[in-house]
């Protein structure tokens, strides 16, 4: 299994380390780790978060993974990152300037994944500096990455949950890698 590259001193202060290696098929990008994820040092760690079940139910991974197993995503060509690497909590509680678009772009240039999937419309709007965005495949690219916007798996976004875009992403990222 590929191993993430060593973190720099600056990156050591990250709430959760990026799970990135060169040439990944797909990278998921959220806004910021939840307080639970920060405390457990695992992505999408809250029990009400649908991220891990959705990965399996959509066909993106062959078995159900759990938050503490997040490093295993590399073996499936999948990585993880966030827009806010130095803050945790609900989006509305993050300080102004927490989302670092330039740092995300630098990570994409460095690691060159094929696909970047935002795990919420908020993450996509912040990263792309647009006021509105829809779910699904996007017409633009970011640092040569194909872009896809997913419904948030957060338990706080239950009213917007839909597995269908996750299934669509699984099909596209397998075919168009």
Backbone as ProteinMPNN parsed JSONL, in Angstrom:
{"seq_chain_A": "XXXXXXXXXXXXXXXXXXXXXXXXXXXXXXXXXXXXXXXXXXXXXXXXXXXXXXXXXXXXXXXXXXXXXXXXXXXXXXXXXXXXXXXXXXXXXXXXXXXXXXXXXXXXXXXXXXXXXXXXXXXXXXXXXXXXXXXXXXXXXXXXXXXXXXXXXXXXXXXXXXXXXXXXXXXXXXXXX", "coords_chain_A": {"N_chain_A": [[0.852, -1.178, 0.0], [0.603, 2.244, -0.85], [2.346, 4.843, 0.853], [1.621, 7.843, 2.675], [3.357, 10.891, 1.998], [6.035, 12.233, 4.07], [5.078, 14.636, 6.54], [5.438, 18.194, 6.596], [6.934, 20.585, 8.883], [5.141, 22.736, 9.136], [2.802, 21.471, 8.256], [2.473, 19.658, 10.289], [0.962, 20.857, 12.217], [-1.566, 20.568, 11.419], [-5.046, 19.805, 11.828], [-6.113, 17.29, 11.034], [-4.04, 15.067, 9.301], [-3.345, 15.301, 5.808], [-4.38, 12.758, 3.561], [-2.709, 11.827, 1.204], [-1.073, 10.896, -1.764], [1.076, 10.851, -4.646], [-0.682, 10.74, -7.779], [-3.296, 9.688, -7.244], [-6.507, 8.184, -7.829], [-8.858, 9.377, -6.944], [-9.748, 12.056, -4.828], [-11.236, 13.061, -1.853], [-12.647, 16.039, -0.664], [-13.374, 17.901, 2.1], [-14.88, 20.516, 4.132], [-13.925, 21.195, 6.823], [-12.5, 19.308, 9.536], [-14.781, 17.719, 11.775], [-15.486, 18.392, 15.254], [-15.522, 15.959, 16.586], [-14.124, 14.3, 14.784], [-11.629, 15.565, 14.923], [-10.98, 15.076, 17.615], [-10.857, 12.278, 17.635], [-8.952, 11.865, 15.766], [-9.487, 11.035, 13.119], [-10.915, 10.927, 9.918], [-14.259, 11.968, 9.172], [-15.572, 10.983, 11.528], [-17.811, 11.055, 13.237], [-20.55, 9.161, 14.48], [-23.028, 9.544, 13.187], [-22.382, 10.368, 10.67], [-22.485, 9.815, 7.209], [-20.437, 9.196, 5.477], [-18.575, 6.922, 5.438], [-20.3, 4.591, 5.228], [-21.459, 5.325, 2.739], [-19.32, 5.233, 0.943], [-18.933, 2.486, 0.596], [-21.554, 1.561, -0.083], [-21.987, 2.87, -2.482], [-20.187, 1.696, -4.142], [-17.608, 2.591, -4.349], [-15.592, 1.593, -2.73], [-14.716, -1.804, -1.89], [-15.551, -2.922, 0.537], [-17.085, -2.25, 3.752], [-15.674, 0.37, 5.42], [-14.243, 1.901, 8.378], [-13.966, 4.899, 10.393], [-11.361, 4.951, 11.735], [-9.898, 3.426, 10.029], [-9.123, 4.957, 7.925], [-6.55, 5.366, 6.611], [-6.376, 3.155, 4.931], [-7.69, 3.768, 2.627], [-5.919, 4.591, 0.676], [-5.058, 2.259, -0.59], [-7.082, 1.81, -2.343], [-6.786, 3.767, -4.162], [-7.67, 6.226, -3.293], [-7.841, 9.391, -1.675], [-7.776, 11.86, 1.013], [-8.629, 15.161, 2.079], [-8.985, 18.503, 3.425], [-10.464, 21.793, 3.227], [-10.02, 23.572, 5.307], [-7.38, 23.236, 7.175], [-6.377, 23.807, 9.648], [-8.302, 24.219, 11.54], [-11.237, 23.144, 13.323], [-14.63, 21.918, 13.535], [-18.084, 23.016, 13.185], [-19.03, 24.483, 10.065], [-20.131, 27.089, 10.269], [-18.978, 27.983, 12.583], [-16.327, 28.374, 12.123], [-13.404, 30.442, 11.861], [-13.167, 33.514, 9.963], [-11.527, 33.265, 6.886], [-10.611, 30.672, 7.242], [-10.826, 28.711, 5.304], [-8.609, 27.579, 2.929], [-7.982, 28.136, -0.109], [-5.804, 28.424, -1.86], [-3.864, 26.748, -0.75], [-5.114, 24.282, -1.087], [-5.124, 24.154, -3.903], [-2.367, 24.043, -4.335], [-1.794, 21.539, -3.194], [-3.191, 19.906, -4.982], [-1.761, 20.406, -7.36], [0.676, 19.313, -6.616], [0.137, 16.56, -5.998], [-1.558, 15.603, -8.006], [-4.171, 14.224, -8.468], [-6.706, 12.371, -10.274], [-9.468, 12.849, -10.001], [-11.392, 15.143, -8.05], [-13.496, 15.216, -5.418], [-15.894, 17.04, -3.85], [-17.205, 17.016, -0.622], [-19.46, 18.365, 0.033], [-21.719, 21.012, -0.91], [-20.961, 23.436, 0.183], [-18.177, 23.133, 0.576], [-17.363, 22.951, -2.109], [-18.248, 25.452, -3.148], [-16.664, 27.204, -1.63], [-14.049, 26.413, -2.359], [-14.026, 26.874, -5.09], [-14.77, 29.45, -5.308], [-17.39, 30.374, -5.955], [-20.812, 31.471, -6.008], [-22.96, 29.73, -6.191], [-23.616, 26.264, -6.706], [-24.243, 23.125, -8.262], [-25.074, 19.653, -7.566], [-23.068, 16.83, -8.574], [-21.175, 16.045, -11.602], [-18.92, 18.546, -12.61], [-18.492, 21.284, -14.925], [-16.048, 22.592, -15.073], [-12.479, 22.333, -14.354], [-10.041, 21.859, -11.765], [-6.849, 22.681, -11.278], [-6.266, 20.74, -13.211], [-7.769, 18.599, -12.31], [-10.663, 16.601, -12.522], [-13.9, 17.547, -11.486], [-16.321, 16.954, -8.925], [-19.367, 17.254, -7.181], [-20.757, 16.368, -4.137], [-23.616, 15.4, -2.103], [-23.603, 16.447, 1.269], [-22.33, 14.199, 3.687], [-22.731, 14.571, 6.342], [-24.422, 14.215, 9.443], [-25.863, 16.449, 10.166], [-26.835, 17.377, 7.826], [-28.924, 15.85, 6.951], [-31.416, 16.265, 5.627], [-30.733, 16.8, 3.028], [-29.593, 14.569, 2.041], [-28.55, 12.154, -0.343], [-27.864, 9.245, -1.949], [-27.48, 8.762, -4.625], [-25.8, 10.621, -6.216], [-23.286, 9.821, -5.238], [-23.118, 7.201, -6.17], [-23.105, 7.744, -8.902], [-20.637, 9.109, -9.073], [-18.917, 6.995, -8.411], [-19.186, 5.358, -10.658], [-18.286, 7.092, -12.732], [-15.64, 7.755, -11.902], [-14.416, 5.317, -12.031], [-14.574, 4.66, -14.715], [-13.605, 6.893, -16.162], [-10.967, 7.35, -15.335]], "CA_chain_A": [[0.0, 0.0, 0.0], [1.395, 3.476, -0.846], [2.369, 5.572, 2.12], [1.649, 9.3, 2.499], [4.67, 11.503, 2.144], [6.202, 12.849, 5.389], [4.512, 15.971, 6.712], [6.389, 19.242, 6.933], [6.682, 21.17, 10.196], [3.897, 23.506, 9.045], [1.689, 20.529, 8.141], [2.312, 18.934, 11.55], [-0.046, 21.545, 13.023], [-2.877, 20.314, 10.846], [-5.967, 19.059, 12.689], [-5.969, 15.936, 10.495], [-3.093, 15.087, 8.184], [-3.84, 14.904, 4.496], [-4.111, 11.4, 3.114], [-2.407, 12.113, -0.194], [0.144, 10.427, -2.425], [0.96, 11.195, -6.058], [-1.386, 9.918, -8.747], [-4.523, 9.033, -6.788], [-7.679, 8.182, -8.716], [-9.915, 10.215, -6.396], [-9.526, 12.683, -3.519], [-12.395, 13.715, -1.263], [-12.308, 17.288, 0.021], [-14.408, 18.481, 2.94], [-14.589, 21.875, 4.578], [-13.049, 21.117, 7.991], [-12.863, 18.175, 10.386], [-15.687, 17.992, 12.894], [-14.805, 18.281, 16.554], [-15.375, 14.524, 16.858], [-13.016, 13.823, 13.954], [-10.387, 16.105, 15.495], [-10.714, 14.366, 18.869], [-10.516, 10.877, 17.347], [-7.908, 11.868, 14.739], [-9.957, 10.212, 12.008], [-11.859, 11.629, 9.057], [-15.684, 11.613, 9.18], [-15.648, 10.065, 12.666], [-19.072, 11.072, 13.978], [-21.362, 7.994, 14.111], [-24.134, 9.928, 12.31], [-21.878, 10.759, 9.357], [-22.728, 8.754, 6.226], [-19.314, 9.064, 4.551], [-18.032, 5.572, 5.344], [-21.274, 3.7, 4.571], [-21.668, 5.726, 1.347], [-18.207, 4.73, 0.124], [-19.192, 1.088, 0.268], [-22.851, 1.409, -0.752], [-21.884, 3.407, -3.842], [-19.254, 0.892, -4.915], [-16.276, 3.201, -4.423], [-14.694, 0.641, -2.068], [-15.379, -3.114, -1.886], [-16.067, -3.323, 1.85], [-17.383, -1.15, 4.687], [-14.545, 0.835, 6.22], [-14.601, 2.7, 9.541], [-13.105, 6.085, 10.447], [-9.961, 4.699, 12.108], [-9.256, 2.718, 8.918], [-9.005, 5.866, 6.776], [-5.347, 5.212, 5.788], [-6.555, 2.074, 3.966], [-8.234, 4.297, 1.373], [-4.848, 4.675, -0.324], [-4.987, 1.013, -1.353], [-8.134, 1.882, -3.358], [-6.515, 4.935, -4.999], [-8.489, 7.326, -2.775], [-7.22, 10.22, -0.657], [-8.623, 12.766, 1.786], [-8.112, 16.453, 2.503], [-9.991, 19.501, 3.804], [-10.132, 23.18, 2.917], [-9.51, 24.184, 6.537], [-6.495, 22.241, 7.777], [-5.923, 24.235, 10.97], [-9.49, 24.508, 12.351], [-12.24, 22.086, 13.317], [-15.948, 22.328, 13.998], [-19.094, 23.322, 12.175], [-18.62, 25.55, 9.138], [-20.565, 28.406, 10.76], [-18.15, 28.348, 13.73], [-14.937, 28.56, 11.71], [-13.062, 31.857, 11.695], [-13.01, 34.034, 8.604], [-10.235, 32.908, 6.314], [-10.223, 29.299, 7.588], [-10.717, 27.932, 4.073], [-7.388, 27.97, 2.228], [-8.094, 27.717, -1.511], [-4.479, 28.351, -2.477], [-3.199, 25.539, -0.251], [-5.738, 23.144, -1.782], [-4.607, 24.134, -5.27], [-0.975, 23.576, -4.271], [-1.824, 20.084, -2.974], [-3.615, 19.275, -6.234], [-0.622, 20.475, -8.29], [1.729, 18.404, -6.149], [-0.243, 15.145, -5.996], [-2.153, 15.35, -9.304], [-5.221, 13.197, -8.567], [-7.554, 12.464, -11.461], [-10.763, 13.4, -9.582], [-11.563, 15.789, -6.753], [-14.914, 15.206, -5.067], [-16.225, 17.833, -2.673], [-18.209, 16.311, 0.167], [-20.595, 19.259, 0.298], [-21.768, 22.2, -1.762], [-20.189, 24.485, 0.856], [-16.759, 22.929, 0.252], [-17.166, 23.298, -3.525], [-18.375, 26.912, -3.323], [-15.494, 27.861, -1.038], [-12.847, 26.092, -3.135], [-14.121, 27.412, -6.447], [-15.148, 30.868, -5.202], [-18.632, 30.591, -6.69], [-21.929, 31.642, -5.075], [-23.915, 28.628, -6.292], [-23.119, 25.102, -7.448], [-25.127, 21.965, -8.171], [-24.45, 18.349, -7.339], [-22.663, 16.052, -9.732], [-20.01, 16.392, -12.407], [-18.824, 19.98, -12.89], [-17.9, 21.524, -16.245], [-14.682, 23.094, -14.969], [-11.483, 21.535, -13.65], [-9.216, 22.612, -10.823], [-5.49, 22.143, -11.395], [-6.402, 19.576, -14.095], [-8.611, 17.56, -11.706], [-12.094, 16.594, -12.799], [-14.575, 17.928, -10.244], [-17.636, 16.379, -8.65], [-19.918, 17.756, -5.918], [-21.604, 15.377, -3.476], [-24.373, 15.85, -0.937], [-22.853, 16.272, 2.51], [-22.68, 13.019, 4.461], [-22.891, 14.954, 7.742], [-25.738, 14.007, 10.04], [-26.54, 17.741, 10.218], [-27.367, 17.662, 6.49], [-29.806, 14.726, 6.608], [-32.475, 16.674, 4.713], [-30.201, 16.901, 1.665], [-28.851, 13.345, 1.726], [-28.952, 11.367, -1.497], [-26.755, 8.37, -2.327], [-27.343, 8.668, -6.085], [-24.573, 11.239, -6.753], [-22.138, 8.999, -4.847], [-23.103, 6.082, -7.117], [-22.664, 8.319, -10.174], [-19.194, 9.341, -8.961], [-18.232, 5.694, -8.461], [-19.147, 4.945, -12.059], [-17.438, 7.99, -13.517], [-14.229, 7.71, -11.5], [-13.892, 4.033, -12.465], [-14.515, 4.647, -16.187], [-12.838, 8.008, -16.727], [-9.742, 7.606, -14.544]], "C_chain_A": [[0.896, 1.238, 0.0], [1.305, 4.164, 0.502], [2.354, 7.067, 1.842], [3.06, 9.814, 2.687], [4.794, 12.142, 3.52], [5.644, 14.264, 5.422], [5.616, 16.963, 7.051], [6.067, 19.771, 8.333], [5.375, 21.955, 10.19], [2.694, 22.563, 9.021], [1.463, 19.768, 9.439], [1.243, 19.587, 12.426], [-1.453, 21.341, 12.479], [-3.736, 19.52, 11.834], [-5.939, 17.588, 12.312], [-4.976, 15.999, 9.349], [-3.799, 14.719, 6.884], [-3.519, 13.43, 4.274], [-3.926, 11.511, 1.599], [-1.085, 11.484, -0.603], [-0.007, 10.793, -3.9], [0.107, 10.192, -6.842], [-2.633, 9.198, -8.276], [-5.63, 9.144, -7.83], [-8.67, 9.231, -8.26], [-9.49, 10.77, -5.048], [-10.835, 13.331, -3.094], [-11.924, 14.938, -0.5], [-13.522, 17.791, 0.784], [-14.051, 19.907, 3.304], [-13.569, 21.856, 5.714], [-13.438, 19.882, 8.788], [-13.866, 18.611, 11.461], [-14.893, 17.918, 14.199], [-14.561, 16.821, 16.906], [-14.214, 13.946, 16.054], [-11.672, 14.315, 14.491], [-10.015, 15.333, 16.76], [-10.249, 12.932, 18.61], [-9.389, 10.737, 16.335], [-8.244, 10.913, 13.6], [-11.002, 10.999, 11.222], [-13.267, 11.072, 9.208], [-16.011, 10.641, 10.319], [-16.98, 10.058, 13.412], [-19.935, 9.887, 13.538], [-22.529, 8.32, 13.177], [-23.693, 10.325, 10.911], [-22.0, 9.572, 8.397], [-21.545, 8.501, 5.284], [-18.879, 7.609, 4.369], [-19.042, 4.575, 4.781], [-21.461, 4.035, 3.082], [-20.541, 5.238, 0.437], [-18.474, 3.304, -0.331], [-20.485, 0.917, -0.528], [-22.825, 1.902, -2.196], [-20.991, 2.569, -4.736], [-17.871, 1.5, -5.054], [-15.211, 2.343, -3.749], [-15.439, -0.682, -1.911], [-15.922, -3.589, -0.537], [-16.297, -2.089, 2.711], [-16.122, -0.866, 5.499], [-15.081, 1.679, 7.366], [-13.591, 3.832, 9.689], [-11.643, 5.807, 10.777], [-9.188, 3.964, 11.014], [-8.952, 3.644, 7.739], [-7.706, 5.712, 5.993], [-5.464, 4.107, 4.73], [-7.126, 2.558, 2.639], [-7.172, 4.384, 0.285], [-4.771, 3.418, -1.179], [-6.065, 0.945, -2.432], [-7.943, 3.087, -4.285], [-7.281, 6.166, -4.576], [-7.737, 8.054, -1.672], [-8.232, 11.146, -0.009], [-7.887, 14.062, 2.097], [-9.285, 17.335, 2.912], [-9.517, 20.877, 3.366], [-9.543, 23.905, 4.121], [-8.68, 23.135, 7.26], [-6.122, 22.572, 9.213], [-7.066, 24.588, 11.914], [-10.418, 23.309, 12.285], [-13.557, 22.65, 13.83], [-16.902, 22.545, 12.853], [-18.633, 24.494, 11.312], [-18.951, 26.935, 9.686], [-19.706, 28.895, 11.934], [-16.688, 28.593, 13.367], [-14.632, 30.048, 11.55], [-12.986, 32.256, 10.223], [-11.616, 33.665, 8.109], [-9.778, 31.487, 6.617], [-10.029, 28.433, 6.343], [-9.555, 28.452, 3.24], [-7.391, 27.385, 0.81], [-6.715, 27.525, -2.142], [-3.729, 27.099, -2.02], [-3.792, 24.288, -0.906], [-5.198, 23.047, -3.201], [-3.165, 23.638, -5.307], [-0.921, 22.064, -4.048], [-2.236, 19.355, -4.259], [-2.49, 19.293, -7.267], [0.447, 19.456, -7.905], [1.351, 16.937, -6.358], [-0.974, 14.691, -7.25], [-3.163, 14.201, -9.334], [-6.043, 13.413, -9.835], [-8.851, 13.197, -11.14], [-10.652, 14.07, -8.227], [-13.061, 15.855, -6.502], [-15.111, 15.998, -3.78], [-17.349, 17.14, -1.926], [-19.317, 17.229, 0.669], [-20.562, 20.396, -0.723], [-20.94, 23.323, -1.141], [-18.702, 24.352, 0.528], [-16.477, 23.346, -1.191], [-17.244, 24.804, -3.742], [-17.143, 27.629, -2.783], [-14.24, 27.632, -1.89], [-12.845, 26.76, -4.502], [-14.5, 28.884, -6.485], [-16.352, 31.19, -6.078], [-19.782, 30.702, -5.697], [-22.921, 30.484, -5.086], [-23.269, 27.503, -7.082], [-24.108, 23.963, -7.258], [-24.343, 20.703, -7.862], [-24.017, 17.737, -8.664], [-21.395, 16.552, -10.4], [-20.047, 17.875, -12.751], [-18.136, 20.203, -14.233], [-16.448, 22.0, -16.186], [-13.773, 22.067, -14.3], [-10.775, 22.452, -12.662], [-7.849, 21.952, -10.819], [-5.509, 20.806, -12.147], [-7.208, 18.425, -13.498], [-10.042, 17.711, -12.188], [-12.807, 16.794, -11.469], [-15.967, 17.319, -10.151], [-18.085, 16.903, -7.291], [-20.931, 16.746, -5.395], [-22.471, 16.016, -2.406], [-23.553, 15.558, 0.321], [-23.297, 15.014, 3.235], [-22.92, 13.328, 5.943], [-24.314, 14.678, 8.219], [-26.542, 15.292, 10.118], [-27.18, 18.107, 8.879], [-28.316, 16.562, 6.02], [-30.865, 15.08, 5.571], [-32.036, 16.761, 3.259], [-29.531, 15.611, 1.204], [-29.45, 12.62, 0.521], [-27.73, 10.549, -1.916], [-26.499, 8.375, -3.833], [-26.123, 9.39, -6.653], [-23.307, 10.458, -6.388], [-21.99, 7.814, -5.801], [-22.633, 6.574, -8.487], [-21.153, 8.561, -10.166], [-18.424, 8.031, -9.06], [-18.121, 5.219, -9.905], [-18.217, 5.781, -12.897], [-15.959, 7.834, -13.172], [-13.599, 6.363, -11.871], [-13.674, 4.027, -13.972], [-13.538, 5.686, -16.723], [-11.568, 8.313, -15.968], [-8.57, 7.912, -15.421]], "O_chain_A": [[1.856, 1.293, 0.768], [0.295, 4.067, 1.198], [2.99, 7.527, 0.894], [3.854, 9.246, 3.438], [3.788, 12.556, 4.097], [5.733, 14.999, 4.438], [6.6, 16.62, 7.708], [5.028, 19.43, 8.899], [4.587, 21.854, 11.131], [1.687, 22.819, 9.681], [0.359, 19.275, 9.671], [0.677, 18.925, 13.296], [-2.418, 21.882, 13.019], [-3.232, 18.678, 12.577], [-5.762, 16.729, 13.175], [-5.061, 16.895, 8.508], [-4.736, 13.92, 6.877], [-2.501, 12.927, 4.749], [-4.863, 11.314, 0.826], [-0.101, 11.541, 0.135], [-1.126, 11.024, -4.357], [0.159, 8.984, -6.611], [-2.999, 8.179, -8.86], [-5.669, 10.093, -8.613], [-9.269, 9.913, -9.091], [-8.937, 10.047, -4.219], [-11.464, 14.055, -3.866], [-10.928, 14.887, 0.222], [-14.567, 18.071, 0.197], [-13.044, 20.443, 2.842], [-12.484, 22.425, 5.592], [-14.588, 19.447, 8.727], [-13.799, 19.726, 11.979], [-13.761, 17.435, 14.223], [-13.516, 16.479, 17.459], [-13.408, 13.184, 16.589], [-10.694, 13.568, 14.51], [-8.852, 14.979, 16.949], [-9.352, 12.434, 19.29], [-8.919, 9.63, 16.071], [-7.421, 10.104, 13.173], [-11.866, 11.655, 11.804], [-13.456, 9.865, 9.354], [-16.644, 9.608, 10.102], [-17.245, 9.118, 14.161], [-20.045, 9.629, 12.339], [-22.978, 7.442, 12.44], [-24.533, 10.593, 10.052], [-21.65, 8.447, 8.754], [-21.649, 7.669, 4.383], [-18.824, 7.123, 3.239], [-18.675, 3.773, 3.923], [-21.604, 3.131, 2.258], [-20.785, 4.87, -0.713], [-18.268, 2.96, -1.495], [-20.506, 0.207, -1.534], [-23.569, 1.398, -3.037], [-21.027, 2.712, -5.958], [-17.042, 0.98, -5.8], [-14.049, 2.366, -4.157], [-16.666, -0.688, -1.809], [-16.675, -4.561, -0.484], [-15.766, -1.015, 2.429], [-15.581, -1.745, 6.171], [-16.23, 2.121, 7.337], [-12.479, 3.74, 9.168], [-10.76, 6.387, 10.144], [-7.96, 3.887, 11.065], [-8.567, 3.174, 6.668], [-7.734, 5.912, 4.779], [-4.731, 4.121, 3.741], [-7.057, 1.847, 1.636], [-7.486, 4.264, -0.9], [-4.453, 3.497, -2.366], [-5.979, 0.117, -3.339], [-8.817, 3.399, -5.093], [-7.526, 7.057, -5.388], [-7.08, 7.431, -0.837], [-9.39, 11.214, -0.422], [-6.682, 14.063, 2.345], [-10.443, 16.949, 2.758], [-8.325, 21.101, 3.159], [-8.666, 24.756, 3.969], [-9.235, 22.237, 7.893], [-5.605, 21.715, 9.928], [-6.84, 25.185, 12.967], [-10.396, 22.548, 11.317], [-13.601, 23.702, 14.467], [-16.574, 22.292, 11.694], [-17.928, 25.386, 11.786], [-18.139, 27.855, 9.579], [-19.705, 30.086, 12.245], [-15.896, 28.981, 14.225], [-15.501, 30.823, 11.149], [-12.766, 31.414, 9.352], [-10.642, 33.753, 8.857], [-8.651, 31.128, 6.276], [-9.183, 27.539, 6.321], [-9.52, 29.63, 2.885], [-6.876, 26.293, 0.568], [-6.496, 26.563, -2.878], [-3.036, 26.465, -2.815], [-3.066, 23.351, -1.24], [-4.849, 21.956, -3.652], [-2.786, 22.895, -6.212], [-0.092, 21.381, -4.648], [-1.684, 18.302, -4.579], [-2.284, 18.306, -7.973], [1.047, 18.817, -8.77], [2.167, 16.156, -6.847], [-1.007, 13.493, -7.533], [-3.023, 13.289, -10.149], [-6.066, 14.51, -10.393], [-9.289, 14.059, -11.902], [-9.906, 13.617, -7.359], [-13.805, 16.468, -7.268], [-14.55, 15.652, -2.741], [-18.337, 16.722, -2.531], [-20.025, 16.898, 1.621], [-19.525, 20.696, -1.315], [-20.288, 24.08, -1.86], [-18.042, 25.348, 0.234], [-15.478, 24.011, -1.467], [-16.406, 25.375, -4.44], [-16.636, 28.558, -3.412], [-13.461, 28.559, -2.111], [-11.798, 27.161, -5.009], [-14.548, 29.495, -7.553], [-16.338, 32.153, -6.844], [-19.73, 30.079, -4.636], [-23.641, 30.274, -4.11], [-22.484, 27.738, -8.001], [-24.739, 23.852, -6.207], [-23.112, 20.691, -7.892], [-24.533, 18.082, -9.727], [-20.65, 17.363, -9.849], [-21.091, 18.4, -13.14], [-17.291, 19.405, -14.638], [-15.701, 21.826, -17.149], [-14.238, 21.066, -13.755], [-10.905, 23.674, -12.729], [-7.706, 20.801, -10.405], [-4.835, 19.857, -11.749], [-7.318, 17.371, -14.124], [-10.57, 18.822, -12.252], [-12.372, 16.272, -10.443], [-16.684, 17.186, -11.143], [-17.286, 16.988, -6.359], [-21.839, 16.325, -6.111], [-22.113, 17.057, -1.857], [-22.887, 14.527, 0.407], [-24.494, 14.775, 3.389], [-23.276, 12.433, 6.71], [-25.281, 14.884, 7.485], [-27.772, 15.248, 10.134], [-27.978, 19.041, 8.807], [-28.489, 16.367, 4.817], [-31.177, 14.254, 4.713], [-32.873, 16.793, 2.357], [-28.966, 15.556, 0.111], [-30.666, 12.491, 0.383], [-26.676, 11.115, -2.206], [-25.403, 8.024, -4.269], [-25.45, 8.823, -7.514], [-22.352, 10.442, -7.164], [-20.878, 7.463, -6.195], [-21.852, 5.897, -9.156], [-20.469, 8.253, -11.142], [-17.389, 7.968, -9.723], [-17.07, 4.731, -10.322], [-17.44, 5.249, -13.69], [-15.118, 7.786, -14.069], [-12.379, 6.272, -12.01], [-12.699, 3.452, -14.456], [-12.745, 5.404, -17.621], [-11.131, 9.463, -15.964], [-7.47, 8.149, -14.922]]}, "name": "protein", "num_of_chains": 1, "seq": "XXXXXXXXXXXXXXXXXXXXXXXXXXXXXXXXXXXXXXXXXXXXXXXXXXXXXXXXXXXXXXXXXXXXXXXXXXXXXXXXXXXXXXXXXXXXXXXXXXXXXXXXXXXXXXXXXXXXXXXXXXXXXXXXXXXXXXXXXXXXXXXXXXXXXXXXXXXXXXXXXXXXXXXXXXXXXXXXX"}
